[in-house]
Amino acid sequence: MPTRKAHARWDGSLKEGKGQVDFGNGLFKGPYSFASRFLGTGVMAAMLAALALGWAESACAHCDTLDGPVVGAARKALDTGNVNLVLIWVQQRDEAEIRNHFQKTLAVRKAGAQARELADMYFFETLVRLHRAGEGAGYTGLKPAGQIAPPIAAADRSLETGKPEGVAKLIAERMEQGLHRHFKDMMSKQKYNPDDVAAGRAFASSYVEYTHYVERLYDAGETLAPGRVEKEAPGLSHSH
């Protein structure tokens, strides 16, 4: 996926303070508060929560599917003869290789339907492999169509419609379910016999899981992708 840098600033205490966030590439830029980060059910709360709910890695997998954006761009590029449509998905250092494979693919396509199919698939493989290498991810082959995770599918629909409300609803619901699940588990183990060490450890473990979950939601406001926290904002990670 293309790299997008996000920036956030927070002034004041957690509940009374205010902040400014920029997701980058025109996705979203504006003010936010404690309520919008944790209590609201609108687009802002949902976008921030989405980054901390364990869905981030599926974005990479999305790019190696036959109905993903990279292969989709490749199909359009080959049909129109415009290589620029795929160059945005690779690093500049890989541009020459893609241009070379693109021209060879166009030439082989003229040999017939079977040659066209084989040439296209080879180009898809090459493009996705270089794309993932540019993201520091491994390549294990193209995945069949229809294996797109719900949040990624919703994100793609929002791009098509120009409206993020569907994504907001999906993420807000998942965030609320996660918070309630962790909180309920922790509270169910809170009242334990001090002499029952095993029960005490169960509570401590549940407490750590709950606080880490809330912490990830909070830290989501600092970066667009959890995997980039240490790369772009060292020191944001917490531990108990």
C-alpha positions as CSV (number, residue, x, y, z in Angstrom):
1,M,0.0,0.0,0.0
2,P,1.3,3.6,-0.5
3,T,2.9,5.1,2.5
4,R,1.0,7.9,4.2
5,K,2.4,9.9,7.1
6,A,0.1,11.1,9.9
7,H,0.8,13.7,12.5
8,A,-0.9,14.5,15.8
9,R,-0.5,17.1,18.5
10,W,-2.1,17.1,22.0
11,D,-2.1,19.9,24.5
12,G,-3.4,19.7,28.0
13,S,-4.6,16.9,30.2
14,L,-6.2,13.7,28.7
15,K,-9.9,14.7,29.4
16,E,-9.7,18.5,29.2
17,G,-7.0,18.8,26.5
18,K,-7.4,19.3,22.8
19,G,-5.5,18.2,19.7
20,Q,-4.9,18.5,16.0
21,V,-4.5,15.5,13.7
22,D,-3.5,15.2,10.1
23,F,-3.9,11.7,8.6
24,G,-2.0,12.8,5.4
25,N,-2.8,12.7,1.7
26,G,-6.0,14.7,2.4
27,L,-7.7,11.9,4.2
28,F,-8.6,13.9,7.3
29,K,-7.2,17.0,9.0
30,G,-8.8,18.8,11.9
31,P,-9.2,19.1,15.7
32,Y,-10.1,16.3,18.1
33,S,-10.7,15.9,21.8
34,F,-11.0,13.2,24.5
35,A,-14.7,12.7,23.5
36,S,-13.9,12.3,19.8
37,R,-11.1,9.9,20.5
38,F,-12.8,7.6,22.9
39,L,-16.5,8.4,23.4
40,G,-17.8,9.6,20.0
41,T,-19.3,7.2,17.5
42,G,-18.6,9.4,14.5
43,V,-16.0,9.2,11.8
44,M,-13.1,10.6,13.8
45,A,-13.4,8.1,16.7
46,A,-13.8,5.3,14.2
47,M,-10.8,6.2,12.1
48,L,-8.6,6.4,15.2
49,A,-9.9,3.2,16.6
50,A,-9.4,1.3,13.4
51,L,-5.7,1.6,13.6
52,A,-5.6,-0.3,16.9
53,L,-8.0,-3.1,16.4
54,G,-5.7,-5.7,14.8
55,W,-6.9,-5.1,11.2
56,A,-3.8,-3.1,10.1
57,E,-1.9,-6.1,8.7
58,S,-4.7,-7.1,6.5
59,A,-4.0,-4.0,4.4
60,C,-0.8,-5.6,3.1
61,A,-2.6,-8.8,2.4
62,H,-5.2,-6.8,0.5
63,C,-2.5,-5.7,-2.0
64,D,-1.6,-9.3,-3.0
65,T,-5.1,-10.4,-3.9
66,L,-6.3,-10.6,-7.5
67,D,-9.1,-8.1,-6.7
68,G,-6.8,-5.8,-4.8
69,P,-5.8,-2.2,-5.8
70,V,-2.3,-3.2,-7.2
71,V,-3.6,-5.8,-9.6
72,G,-6.5,-3.6,-10.4
73,A,-4.1,-0.8,-11.4
74,A,-2.1,-3.4,-13.5
75,R,-5.2,-4.4,-15.4
76,K,-6.0,-0.8,-16.3
77,A,-2.4,0.0,-17.2
78,L,-2.2,-3.0,-19.6
79,D,-5.6,-2.3,-21.2
80,T,-4.7,1.4,-21.7
81,G,-1.0,1.1,-22.3
82,N,-0.3,3.6,-19.6
83,V,2.5,2.4,-17.3
84,N,2.1,5.4,-15.0
85,L,-1.0,3.8,-13.5
86,V,1.2,1.1,-11.8
87,L,4.3,3.1,-11.1
88,I,2.7,4.7,-8.0
89,W,2.7,1.2,-6.4
90,V,6.4,0.7,-6.4
91,Q,9.5,2.5,-5.2
92,Q,11.4,4.8,-7.5
93,R,14.3,2.3,-7.5
94,D,12.0,-0.3,-9.0
95,E,10.5,1.9,-11.7
96,A,12.9,0.8,-14.5
97,E,12.2,-2.9,-13.9
98,I,8.5,-2.4,-14.0
99,R,8.7,-0.3,-17.2
100,N,10.8,-3.1,-18.8
101,H,8.3,-5.9,-17.7
102,F,5.4,-3.7,-18.8
103,Q,6.7,-3.3,-22.4
104,K,7.5,-7.1,-22.6
105,T,4.0,-7.9,-21.4
106,L,2.4,-5.7,-24.0
107,A,4.4,-7.4,-26.7
108,V,3.6,-10.9,-25.6
109,R,-0.1,-10.1,-25.3
110,K,-0.3,-9.8,-29.0
111,A,0.4,-13.5,-29.4
112,G,-3.1,-14.6,-28.5
113,A,-5.5,-15.1,-25.6
114,Q,-3.4,-17.8,-23.8
115,A,-0.2,-15.8,-24.2
116,R,-2.1,-12.7,-22.9
117,E,-3.3,-14.5,-19.8
118,L,0.1,-15.9,-18.9
119,A,1.9,-12.6,-19.6
120,D,-0.7,-10.6,-17.5
121,M,-0.3,-13.0,-14.6
122,Y,3.5,-12.8,-14.7
123,F,3.3,-9.0,-14.7
124,F,0.8,-9.1,-11.8
125,E,3.2,-11.3,-9.8
126,T,6.2,-9.0,-10.6
127,L,4.4,-5.8,-9.7
128,V,3.0,-7.1,-6.4
129,R,6.3,-8.7,-5.4
130,L,8.1,-5.4,-5.9
131,H,5.3,-3.5,-4.2
132,R,5.5,-5.6,-1.1
133,A,9.3,-5.5,-1.1
134,G,9.1,-1.7,-1.1
135,E,6.9,-2.0,2.0
136,G,9.4,-4.4,3.7
137,A,6.9,-7.3,3.4
138,G,7.5,-10.8,2.1
139,Y,5.8,-12.1,-1.0
140,T,4.1,-15.6,-1.0
141,G,2.2,-15.4,-4.3
142,L,-1.1,-13.9,-5.5
143,K,-4.2,-14.6,-3.4
144,P,-7.5,-15.5,-5.0
145,A,-10.2,-12.7,-5.3
146,G,-12.7,-12.4,-2.5
147,Q,-10.3,-12.6,0.4
148,I,-10.5,-9.0,1.4
149,A,-11.0,-8.3,5.1
150,P,-14.2,-6.4,6.0
151,P,-12.5,-3.1,7.1
152,I,-10.5,-3.0,3.9
153,A,-13.5,-3.7,1.7
154,A,-15.3,-0.9,3.6
155,A,-12.4,1.4,3.1
156,D,-12.4,0.7,-0.6
157,R,-16.2,1.4,-0.8
158,S,-15.7,4.7,1.0
159,L,-13.1,5.7,-1.7
160,E,-15.6,4.8,-4.4
161,T,-18.5,6.7,-2.8
162,G,-16.5,9.5,-1.3
163,K,-18.3,8.9,2.0
164,P,-16.5,7.3,5.1
165,E,-19.6,6.8,7.2
166,G,-19.7,3.0,6.4
167,V,-16.2,2.6,7.7
168,A,-17.0,4.7,10.8
169,K,-19.9,2.5,11.7
170,L,-18.0,-0.7,11.2
171,I,-15.0,0.4,13.3
172,A,-17.1,2.1,16.0
173,E,-19.0,-1.1,16.5
174,R,-15.9,-3.2,16.7
175,M,-14.2,-0.8,19.1
176,E,-17.2,-0.8,21.5
177,Q,-17.4,-4.6,21.4
178,G,-13.7,-4.9,22.2
179,L,-13.9,-2.4,25.1
180,H,-16.9,-4.1,26.7
181,R,-15.3,-7.6,26.2
182,H,-12.1,-6.7,27.9
183,F,-13.7,-4.6,30.6
184,K,-16.3,-7.4,31.4
185,D,-13.6,-10.0,31.7
186,M,-11.5,-7.8,34.0
187,M,-14.4,-7.0,36.3
188,S,-15.4,-10.6,36.5
189,K,-12.0,-11.4,38.1
190,Q,-11.6,-8.4,40.3
191,K,-13.1,-9.8,43.5
192,Y,-10.8,-12.6,44.3
193,N,-9.6,-14.1,47.6
194,P,-6.2,-12.5,48.5
195,D,-5.0,-16.0,49.5
196,D,-5.9,-17.4,46.0
197,V,-2.7,-16.5,44.1
198,A,-3.9,-18.2,40.9
199,A,-7.1,-16.1,40.9
200,G,-5.1,-13.0,41.6
201,R,-2.8,-13.7,38.7
202,A,-5.9,-14.2,36.4
203,F,-7.1,-10.8,37.4
204,A,-3.7,-9.2,36.9
205,S,-3.5,-10.8,33.4
206,S,-6.9,-9.6,32.5
207,Y,-6.1,-6.1,33.8
208,V,-3.0,-5.9,31.6
209,E,-4.9,-7.0,28.6
210,Y,-7.6,-4.4,29.2
211,T,-5.1,-1.5,29.8
212,H,-3.1,-2.5,26.8
213,Y,-6.2,-2.5,24.6
214,V,-7.1,1.0,25.8
215,E,-3.5,2.1,25.4
216,R,-3.5,1.0,21.7
217,L,-6.7,3.0,21.1
218,Y,-5.0,6.0,22.6
219,D,-1.8,5.6,20.7
220,A,-3.7,5.1,17.4
221,G,-4.0,8.9,17.3
222,E,-0.3,9.3,16.9
223,T,0.3,7.2,13.8
224,L,-1.6,6.0,10.7
225,A,-0.4,2.4,11.1
226,P,0.5,0.6,14.3
227,G,3.5,-1.0,12.5
228,R,5.0,2.4,11.9
229,V,4.9,3.6,15.5
230,E,8.6,2.8,16.2
231,K,9.7,4.0,12.7
232,E,8.0,7.4,12.7
233,A,7.4,8.1,16.4
234,P,9.9,6.2,18.6
235,G,8.9,6.0,22.3
236,L,5.1,5.8,21.7
237,S,5.0,2.1,22.7
238,H,4.0,1.3,26.2
239,S,4.4,-1.7,28.4
240,H,3.3,-3.0,31.8
